[in-house]
Amino acid sequence: MRTSIFYIVIFLSSIQISFAQDSLDGLLKRYNTNEIPYISVHELAVPKTDYKVLDAREPNEYKVSHLKDAIFVGHDHFQLENVLKEVSNKNDTIVVYCSLGVRSENISKKLKEAGYTAVYNLYGGIFEWKNNDFPVYNLKNKETDSVHAFSKTWGKWLHKGKKVYN
């Protein structure tokens, strides 16, 4: 009887984990620590504050498309000095984004550690931005439907736009 109960508990736990990973909220809870507050795509689209928007993806992703006026800072080769050149006032409000909000949390933590006081992580990243029909732009500052989907696994979260893999 104890063995049966044990297996039932394990089974139910695995179902709960599976469902959690099927939602964006579950995915972000799994990978993020929530040390950085989120801002929604709707809050960013209708700003009440002058935000500095930082793109924490890789160069090939940024080249495909990015949010208007986003400053590329990268992730794997992130250099704080590059941010200091673009955002010298550490009290400026900063929104960091990536594909979904995982890499951007990493960069946001580094900014907080460096003394930036108002740093936010864009909930759902550029995928959620595009899924809500907000525009993205290519390097020529022209609106595009293309979004770098990072990988087939992560790309499943991008429901609108043209997925690009390279």
MIMI-977496 format. One record per residue: residue number from 1; x, y, z of N, C-alpha, C in turn; residue in one letter. Coordinates in steps of 0.05 Angstrom, whole numbers. Layout:
(r NUM; (X; Y; Z); (X; Y; Z); (X; Y; Z); "A") ...
//
This chain:
(r 1; (16; -24; 0); (0; 0; 0); (17; 25; 0); "M") (r 2; (38; 26; 17); (56; 49; 18); (70; 53; -9); "R") (r 3; (77; 31; -22); (90; 33; -48); (71; 46; -69); "T") (r 4; (46; 37; -68); (26; 48; -86); (22; 78; -82); "S") (r 5; (21; 86; -57); (17; 115; -51); (42; 131; -61); "I") (r 6; (65; 119; -57); (90; 132; -65); (89; 137; -96); "F") (r 7; (82; 116; -111); (81; 119; -140); (59; 138; -149); "Y") (r 8; (37; 139; -135); (16; 158; -142); (26; 187; -138); "I") (r 9; (40; 192; -116); (50; 218; -110); (71; 226; -132); "V") (r 10; (88; 208; -139); (109; 213; -159); (95; 220; -186); "I") (r 11; (75; 204; -193); (60; 208; -218); (47; 235; -219); "F") (r 12; (33; 242; -197); (19; 268; -196); (39; 291; -197); "L") (r 13; (62; 288; -184); (82; 309; -185); (93; 313; -213); "S") (r 14; (97; 291; -228); (107; 294; -255); (86; 307; -273); "S") (r 15; (61; 302; -268); (40; 315; -284); (40; 345; -278); "I") (r 16; (43; 353; -253); (44; 381; -246); (68; 395; -259); "Q") (r 17; (91; 382; -259); (115; 394; -271); (110; 397; -301); "I") (r 18; (98; 377; -314); (93; 378; -342); (75; 401; -349); "S") (r 19; (53; 405; -334); (35; 427; -339); (49; 454; -334); "F") (r 20; (65; 455; -314); (79; 481; -308); (97; 489; -331); "A") (r 21; (109; 469; -345); (127; 475; -367); (111; 482; -392); "Q") (r 22; (85; 477; -392); (69; 483; -416); (58; 511; -415); "D") (r 23; (64; 526; -394); (56; 554; -393); (81; 572; -391); "S") (r 24; (78; 596; -401); (101; 614; -400); (108; 620; -371); "L") (r 25; (88; 623; -354); (92; 628; -326); (108; 605; -313); "D") (r 26; (100; 581; -320); (114; 558; -309); (143; 556; -319); "G") (r 27; (147; 562; -344); (174; 562; -355); (192; 582; -341); "L") (r 28; (182; 607; -338); (198; 627; -325); (203; 621; -295); "L") (r 29; (183; 609; -282); (188; 601; -254); (209; 580; -252); "K") (r 30; (210; 563; -272); (230; 541; -272); (259; 552; -276); "R") (r 31; (262; 571; -293); (289; 580; -300); (298; 606; -286); "Y") (r 32; (279; 622; -276); (287; 647; -264); (284; 647; -234); "N") (r 33; (297; 666; -221); (296; 668; -192); (276; 689; -183); "T") (r 34; (267; 705; -202); (248; 727; -196); (261; 749; -178); "N") (r 35; (287; 751; -179); (301; 773; -165); (297; 799; -178); "E") (r 36; (291; 798; -204); (286; 823; -220); (256; 824; -226); "I") (r 37; (244; 847; -221); (215; 849; -227); (210; 849; -257); "P") (r 38; (187; 838; -264); (179; 838; -292); (163; 863; -299); "Y") (r 39; (164; 869; -324); (146; 889; -336); (133; 875; -359); "I") (r 40; (107; 880; -363); (92; 866; -384); (97; 880; -411); "S") (r 41; (92; 866; -432); (96; 878; -459); (76; 902; -462); "V") (r 42; (53; 900; -450); (33; 922; -452); (43; 947; -438); "H") (r 43; (55; 943; -414); (66; 966; -399); (88; 979; -415); "E") (r 44; (105; 963; -429); (127; 975; -444); (116; 988; -470); "L") (r 45; (96; 977; -481); (85; 988; -506); (71; 1015; -502); "A") (r 46; (60; 1019; -479); (47; 1045; -472); (62; 1056; -448); "V") (r 47; (86; 1065; -453); (103; 1073; -430); (93; 1099; -416); "P") (r 48; (95; 1098; -390); (90; 1122; -373); (116; 1133; -364); "K") (r 49; (137; 1118; -370); (164; 1126; -362); (182; 1124; -387); "T") (r 50; (204; 1139; -387); (223; 1138; -409); (242; 1115; -403); "D") (r 51; (238; 1092; -417); (254; 1068; -412); (278; 1068; -431); "Y") (r 52; (300; 1057; -421); (323; 1049; -437); (319; 1019; -441); "K") (r 53; (317; 1010; -466); (311; 982; -472); (337; 969; -482); "V") (r 54; (344; 947; -468); (369; 933; -474); (362; 905; -484); "L") (r 55; (375; 897; -506); (371; 871; -519); (394; 852; -509); "D") (r 56; (387; 831; -494); (406; 813; -483); (408; 787; -498); "A") (r 57; (403; 788; -524); (406; 765; -541); (433; 766; -555); "R") (r 58; (438; 747; -573); (463; 747; -588); (461; 763; -613); "E") (r 59; (484; 771; -625); (484; 788; -649); (466; 778; -672); "P") (r 60; (468; 751; -677); (452; 741; -700); (422; 743; -694); "N") (r 61; (414; 742; -669); (385; 746; -662); (377; 775; -665); "E") (r 62; (394; 793; -655); (388; 822; -657); (386; 831; -686); "Y") (r 63; (404; 820; -703); (404; 828; -731); (378; 821; -745); "K") (r 64; (365; 799; -738); (340; 791; -750); (318; 811; -743); "V") (r 65; (316; 817; -718); (296; 838; -709); (301; 844; -679); "S") (r 66; (291; 867; -672); (293; 876; -644); (271; 897; -639); "H") (r 67; (268; 904; -614); (248; 925; -607); (259; 952; -616); "L") (r 68; (242; 970; -623); (250; 997; -633); (268; 1010; -612); "K") (r 69; (291; 1021; -623); (310; 1035; -607); (324; 1018; -585); "D") (r 70; (322; 992; -587); (335; 975; -567); (365; 977; -571); "A") (r 71; (379; 977; -548); (408; 978; -548); (418; 949; -545); "I") (r 72; (434; 940; -564); (445; 913; -562); (467; 911; -541); "F") (r 73; (464; 893; -522); (484; 888; -501); (493; 859; -501); "V") (r 74; (479; 841; -514); (486; 813; -515); (483; 798; -488); "G") (r 75; (491; 773; -489); (490; 757; -465); (516; 742; -461); "H") (r 76; (524; 725; -479); (548; 709; -476); (573; 726; -473); "D") (r 77; (574; 749; -487); (597; 766; -486); (590; 794; -475); "H") (r 78; (572; 794; -456); (562; 819; -444); (586; 834; -431); "F") (r 79; (587; 860; -436); (607; 878; -425); (593; 901; -411); "Q") (r 80; (596; 903; -386); (583; 925; -371); (592; 952; -382); "L") (r 81; (617; 955; -391); (627; 980; -401); (610; 990; -424); "E") (r 82; (600; 972; -441); (583; 980; -463); (556; 992; -453); "N") (r 83; (546; 982; -432); (521; 993; -421); (527; 1020; -409); "V") (r 84; (549; 1023; -395); (557; 1048; -382); (559; 1071; -403); "L") (r 85; (568; 1064; -427); (570; 1084; -449); (542; 1093; -458); "K") (r 86; (523; 1075; -458); (496; 1081; -468); (478; 1091; -446); "E") (r 87; (481; 1081; -422); (464; 1088; -399); (482; 1096; -376); "V") (r 88; (491; 1121; -376); (510; 1129; -355); (496; 1135; -328); "S") (r 89; (471; 1143; -329); (456; 1149; -305); (445; 1123; -293); "N") (r 90; (455; 1115; -271); (447; 1089; -259); (419; 1090; -247); "K") (r 91; (406; 1114; -248); (379; 1116; -238); (358; 1116; -261); "N") (r 92; (368; 1114; -286); (350; 1111; -309); (335; 1085; -307); "D") (r 93; (311; 1085; -317); (295; 1060; -317); (303; 1044; -341); "T") (r 94; (310; 1019; -336); (320; 1001; -357); (302; 976; -358); "I") (r 95; (295; 969; -383); (281; 944; -389); (299; 926; -405); "V") (r 96; (304; 902; -396); (322; 883; -410); (304; 861; -421); "V") (r 97; (310; 853; -446); (294; 831; -457); (313; 812; -472); "Y") (r 98; (303; 788; -476); (315; 768; -493); (292; 754; -508); "C") (r 99; (295; 728; -514); (274; 714; -528); (249; 711; -510); "S") (r 100; (253; 701; -486); (231; 696; -468); (233; 709; -440); "L") (r 101; (257; 716; -432); (260; 728; -406); (280; 714; -387); "G") (r 102; (294; 694; -398); (313; 679; -381); (341; 693; -382); "V") (r 103; (352; 696; -405); (378; 709; -408); (377; 738; -398); "R") (r 104; (354; 751; -403); (352; 778; -394); (352; 781; -364); "S") (r 105; (342; 761; -350); (344; 762; -321); (374; 761; -312); "E") (r 106; (390; 744; -326); (418; 743; -319); (432; 770; -322); "N") (r 107; (426; 783; -345); (439; 809; -350); (428; 830; -330); "I") (r 108; (402; 829; -324); (390; 847; -305); (403; 846; -278); "S") (r 109; (409; 821; -269); (423; 818; -244); (450; 831; -244); "K") (r 110; (464; 829; -266); (491; 842; -268); (488; 872; -267); "K") (r 111; (467; 883; -279); (463; 912; -278); (456; 921; -250); "L") (r 112; (440; 906; -236); (433; 912; -208); (459; 911; -190); "K") (r 113; (475; 891; -195); (500; 888; -179); (519; 912; -185); "E") (r 114; (517; 923; -209); (534; 946; -217); (523; 972; -207); "A") (r 115; (500; 972; -194); (489; 996; -182); (465; 1009; -196); "G") (r 116; (456; 997; -218); (432; 1007; -231); (408; 1002; -213); "Y") (r 117; (391; 1021; -210); (370; 1020; -189); (343; 1012; -199); "T") (r 118; (337; 1017; -224); (310; 1011; -235); (312; 994; -259); "A") (r 119; (315; 968; -255); (319; 948; -276); (295; 929; -276); "V") (r 120; (284; 925; -300); (261; 907; -304); (267; 887; -325); "Y") (r 121; (255; 863; -323); (257; 842; -342); (231; 841; -358); "N") (r 122; (232; 842; -384); (208; 841; -401); (197; 813; -400); "L") (r 123; (173; 810; -389); (160; 784; -385); (153; 772; -413); "Y") (r 124; (165; 749; -418); (161; 735; -443); (178; 745; -466); "G") (r 125; (194; 765; -462); (214; 775; -481); (202; 783; -508); "G") (r 126; (219; 782; -528); (210; 790; -555); (189; 771; -566); "I") (r 127; (188; 746; -557); (167; 728; -566); (140; 738; -557); "F") (r 128; (137; 745; -532); (112; 754; -521); (105; 781; -534); "E") (r 129; (125; 797; -539); (121; 823; -553); (108; 818; -580); "W") (r 130; (120; 801; -596); (110; 795; -623); (83; 780; -621); "K") (r 131; (80; 762; -602); (54; 748; -599); (31; 767; -594); "N") (r 132; (37; 790; -583); (17; 811; -578); (15; 832; -600); "N") (r 133; (27; 825; -623); (25; 842; -647); (39; 868; -645); "D") (r 134; (59; 871; -627); (75; 895; -626); (97; 893; -647); "F") (r 135; (106; 915; -659); (125; 914; -681); (154; 908; -672); "P") (r 136; (169; 895; -690); (197; 891; -687); (211; 902; -712); "V") (r 137; (236; 909; -710); (250; 922; -731); (277; 909; -738); "Y") (r 138; (284; 910; -764); (310; 899; -773); (331; 920; -770); "N") (r 139; (355; 914; -779); (378; 932; -777); (375; 958; -793); "L") (r 140; (357; 957; -813); (352; 981; -829); (330; 998; -817); "K") (r 141; (322; 991; -792); (300; 1004; -778); (273; 1002; -792); "N") (r 142; (270; 981; -807); (245; 976; -821); (230; 954; -806); "K") (r 143; (204; 958; -804); (187; 938; -790); (189; 912; -805); "E") (r 144; (191; 890; -790); (193; 863; -802); (175; 844; -786); "T") (r 145; (168; 822; -799); (153; 801; -786); (171; 779; -775); "D") (r 146; (197; 780; -782); (216; 760; -774); (226; 763; -746); "S") (r 147; (228; 740; -732); (239; 740; -705); (258; 716; -703); "V") (r 148; (282; 720; -693); (299; 697; -689); (288; 680; -666); "H") (r 149; (282; 655; -672); (268; 638; -652); (287; 622; -634); "A") (r 150; (313; 628; -635); (333; 616; -618); (338; 587; -623); "F") (r 151; (318; 570; -619); (320; 541; -625); (292; 530; -629); "S") (r 152; (290; 506; -639); (264; 493; -643); (250; 490; -617); "K") (r 153; (265; 484; -596); (253; 480; -569); (241; 506; -559); "T") (r 154; (256; 527; -559); (247; 553; -550); (228; 566; -569); "W") (r 155; (231; 560; -595); (215; 573; -616); (185; 566; -614); "G") (r 156; (178; 545; -599); (150; 537; -596); (134; 559; -582); "K") (r 157; (148; 577; -568); (135; 598; -553); (129; 622; -570); "W") (r 158; (140; 623; -594); (134; 645; -613); (111; 636; -631); "L") (r 159; (88; 649; -627); (63; 640; -642); (57; 658; -666); "H") (r 160; (68; 681; -667); (63; 700; -689); (90; 708; -701); "K") (r 161; (89; 716; -726); (114; 725; -739); (127; 702; -753); "G") (r 162; (148; 708; -768); (163; 688; -783); (187; 680; -766); "K") (r 163; (188; 654; -760); (211; 644; -744); (235; 641; -761); "K") (r 164; (258; 651; -751); (283; 649; -765); (302; 634; -747); "V") (r 165; (316; 614; -759); (337; 599; -745); (362; 601; -761); "Y") (r 166; (384; 610; -748); (410; 610; -761); (432; 613; -741); "N") 
//
